Amino acid sequence: MAKVKLTAEAAEGLEGLPLVVHARVLALLERLGKWPAVSGAKLLTGNLAGHYRLRTGDYRLQFRLEGQTVVVEKIGHRDRFYE
């Protein structure tokens, strides 16, 4: 079991989501607590090497690992997510 921590940017992104998507992202955050037994997590490459992403529909959640803590850095729509 891992501890899940949100950065200020991630918390702001979570609050700005539509209600239905907000509920789906909360379910993803709960799944992250079971790291490393999380399906669908993709390791990112390039300048985001060392980070992971999970998706739900058109929304993405970017995170990294710090020991036994999963640090969620960003939550948002795919259109503006990787900028």
GROMACS elastic network, one bead per residue, 0.5 to 0.9 nm:
[ bonds ]
;  ai    aj funct       b0    kb
    1    32     6  0.87337   500
    1    33     6  0.57448   500
    1    35     6  0.60956   500
    1    36     6  0.80379   500
    1    37     6  0.89800   500
    1    68     6  0.77653   500
    2    32     6  0.73886   500
    2    34     6  0.60397   500
    2    35     6  0.57724   500
    2    36     6  0.82097   500
    2    67     6  0.88291   500
    2    68     6  0.51813   500
    2    69     6  0.54368   500
    2    70     6  0.65680   500
    3    32     6  0.83363   500
    3    33     6  0.58703   500
    3    34     6  0.87033   500
    3    35     6  0.88299   500
    3    68     6  0.65333   500
    3    70     6  0.60817   500
    3    71     6  0.84436   500
    4    29     6  0.71588   500
    4    30     6  0.82513   500
    4    32     6  0.68264   500
    4    33     6  0.59105   500
    4    68     6  0.89328   500
    4    69     6  0.58659   500
    4    71     6  0.60641   500
    4    72     6  0.72352   500
    5    69     6  0.70388   500
    5    70     6  0.61514   500
    5    72     6  0.60714   500
    5    73     6  0.87488   500
    6     9     6  0.79033   500
    6    10     6  0.56705   500
    6    11     6  0.59712   500
    6    63     6  0.89240   500
    6    70     6  0.84652   500
    6    71     6  0.58283   500
    6    73     6  0.63764   500
    6    74     6  0.82559   500
    7    10     6  0.51589   500
    7    11     6  0.62123   500
    7    12     6  0.86212   500
    7    71     6  0.70567   500
    7    72     6  0.62080   500
    7    73     6  0.53806   500
    7    74     6  0.75664   500
    8    11     6  0.51182   500
    8    12     6  0.61644   500
    8    13     6  0.86048   500
    8    73     6  0.80103   500
    8    74     6  0.88118   500
    9    12     6  0.51535   500
    9    13     6  0.61933   500
    9    14     6  0.86601   500
    9    73     6  0.65690   500
    9    74     6  0.60028   500
    9    75     6  0.78624   500
   10    14     6  0.61110   500
   10    15     6  0.86916   500
   10    61     6  0.83292   500
   10    62     6  0.86659   500
   10    72     6  0.63458   500
   10    73     6  0.52797   500
   10    75     6  0.52087   500
   10    76     6  0.82935   500
   11    14     6  0.50644   500
   11    15     6  0.63288   500
   11    16     6  0.88243   500
   11    72     6  0.88002   500
   11    73     6  0.86819   500
   11    74     6  0.80601   500
   11    75     6  0.78790   500
   12    15     6  0.52567   500
   12    16     6  0.64557   500
   12    74     6  0.88105   500
   12    75     6  0.83095   500
   13    16     6  0.52885   500
   13    17     6  0.67035   500
   13    74     6  0.68637   500
   13    75     6  0.51322   500
   13    76     6  0.58959   500
   14    17     6  0.55798   500
   14    22     6  0.65069   500
   14    25     6  0.77403   500
   14    26     6  0.86821   500
   14    74     6  0.86593   500
   14    75     6  0.61587   500
   14    76     6  0.75871   500
   15    18     6  0.84604   500
   15    22     6  0.76304   500
   16    19     6  0.89696   500
   16    22     6  0.84050   500
   16    76     6  0.86725   500
   17    20     6  0.81528   500
   17    21     6  0.61722   500
   17    22     6  0.54601   500
   17    75     6  0.89041   500
   17    76     6  0.77386   500
   17    77     6  0.88520   500
   18    21     6  0.54030   500
   18    22     6  0.59483   500
   18    23     6  0.88046   500
   19    23     6  0.64232   500
   19    24     6  0.88659   500
   20    23     6  0.53841   500
   20    24     6  0.65982   500
   20    25     6  0.89150   500
   21    24     6  0.50060   500
   21    25     6  0.61596   500
   21    26     6  0.85792   500
   21    56     6  0.80861   500
   21    57     6  0.85761   500
   21    59     6  0.78821   500
   22    25     6  0.51838   500
   22    26     6  0.62283   500
   22    27     6  0.87610   500
   23    26     6  0.51010   500
   23    27     6  0.64241   500
   23    28     6  0.88666   500
   24    27     6  0.51066   500
   24    28     6  0.64777   500
   24    29     6  0.88547   500
   24    56     6  0.70069   500
   25    29     6  0.62515   500
   25    30     6  0.86340   500
   25    55     6  0.86835   500
   25    56     6  0.72523   500
   25    59     6  0.84032   500
   25    60     6  0.86763   500
   25    61     6  0.79211   500
   25    75     6  0.84761   500
   26    29     6  0.50200   500
   26    30     6  0.62947   500
   26    31     6  0.87017   500
   27    30     6  0.50608   500
   27    31     6  0.62984   500
   27    32     6  0.87447   500
   28    32     6  0.62313   500
   28    33     6  0.88737   500
   28    54     6  0.77490   500
   28    55     6  0.84527   500
   28    56     6  0.81134   500
   28    61     6  0.84324   500
   29    32     6  0.50473   500
   29    33     6  0.67177   500
   29    61     6  0.89452   500
   29    72     6  0.85873   500
   30    33     6  0.53608   500
   30    34     6  0.75132   500
   31    34     6  0.55642   500
   31    35     6  0.74378   500
   31    37     6  0.84524   500
   31    38     6  0.64424   500
   31    39     6  0.88305   500
   32    35     6  0.53064   500
   32    36     6  0.79116   500
   32    37     6  0.83131   500
   32    38     6  0.64217   500
   32    70     6  0.71942   500
   33    36     6  0.85798   500
   33    38     6  0.86583   500
   33    69     6  0.87158   500
   33    70     6  0.76909   500
   34    37     6  0.57010   500
   34    38     6  0.64822   500
   35    38     6  0.55689   500
   35    68     6  0.85116   500
   35    69     6  0.89928   500
   35    70     6  0.78866   500
   36    39     6  0.85801   500
   38    41     6  0.65872   500
   39    42     6  0.88531   500
   39    54     6  0.88578   500
   40    53     6  0.83881   500
   40    54     6  0.62324   500
   40    55     6  0.77029   500
   41    52     6  0.62373   500
   41    53     6  0.55889   500
   41    55     6  0.80145   500
   42    51     6  0.85497   500
   42    52     6  0.53418   500
   42    53     6  0.53418   500
   42    54     6  0.66105   500
   43    48     6  0.88649   500
   43    49     6  0.73621   500
   43    50     6  0.68968   500
   43    51     6  0.60666   500
   43    53     6  0.66974   500
   44    47     6  0.85146   500
   44    48     6  0.56955   500
   44    49     6  0.52527   500
   44    50     6  0.66124   500
   44    51     6  0.55453   500
   44    52     6  0.54028   500
   44    53     6  0.70218   500
   45    48     6  0.54167   500
   45    50     6  0.73439   500
   45    51     6  0.78892   500
   45    52     6  0.89709   500
   46    49     6  0.53583   500
   47    50     6  0.88656   500
   48    51     6  0.57092   500
   48    52     6  0.82816   500
   49    52     6  0.81967   500
   50    64     6  0.67602   500
   50    65     6  0.82850   500
   51    62     6  0.69205   500
   51    63     6  0.57101   500
   51    65     6  0.76369   500
   52    61     6  0.82864   500
   52    62     6  0.56976   500
   52    63     6  0.52731   500
   52    64     6  0.60013   500
   52    65     6  0.86112   500
   53    60     6  0.66037   500
   53    61     6  0.54252   500
   53    63     6  0.61509   500
   53    64     6  0.86329   500
   54    59     6  0.85752   500
   54    60     6  0.57839   500
   54    61     6  0.51926   500
   54    62     6  0.66438   500
   54    63     6  0.83202   500
   55    58     6  0.71609   500
   55    59     6  0.57115   500
   55    61     6  0.61905   500
   55    62     6  0.88267   500
   55    78     6  0.88934   500
   56    59     6  0.53742   500
   56    60     6  0.64460   500
   56    61     6  0.84065   500
   57    60     6  0.80817   500
   58    76     6  0.86116   500
   58    77     6  0.58679   500
   58    78     6  0.56240   500
   58    79     6  0.82460   500
   59    75     6  0.73522   500
   59    76     6  0.54950   500
   59    78     6  0.54561   500
   59    79     6  0.87729   500
   59    81     6  0.83598   500
   60    74     6  0.79901   500
   60    75     6  0.57619   500
   60    76     6  0.55380   500
   60    77     6  0.61530   500
   60    78     6  0.60746   500
   60    81     6  0.71183   500
   61    72     6  0.70774   500
   61    73     6  0.77079   500
   61    74     6  0.57956   500
   61    76     6  0.67582   500
   61    81     6  0.88260   500
   62    71     6  0.86500   500
   62    72     6  0.59241   500
   62    73     6  0.56592   500
   62    74     6  0.51307   500
   62    75     6  0.64729   500
   62    76     6  0.89040   500
   62    81     6  0.89137   500
   63    70     6  0.66605   500
   63    71     6  0.54231   500
   63    73     6  0.52848   500
   63    74     6  0.70726   500
   64    69     6  0.85384   500
   64    70     6  0.59568   500
   64    71     6  0.53721   500
   64    72     6  0.66375   500
   64    73     6  0.74698   500
   65    68     6  0.71325   500
   65    69     6  0.59078   500
   65    71     6  0.60768   500
   65    72     6  0.87853   500
   66    69     6  0.51176   500
   66    70     6  0.63211   500
   66    71     6  0.70299   500
   67    70     6  0.79907   500
   72    75     6  0.78314   500
   74    81     6  0.80809   500
   75    81     6  0.77640   500
   76    79     6  0.84920   500
   76    80     6  0.73617   500
   76    81     6  0.58521   500
   77    80     6  0.60835   500
   77    81     6  0.58529   500
   78    82     6  0.73980   500
   79    82     6  0.78575   500
   79    83     6  0.87306   500
   80    83     6  0.58589   500
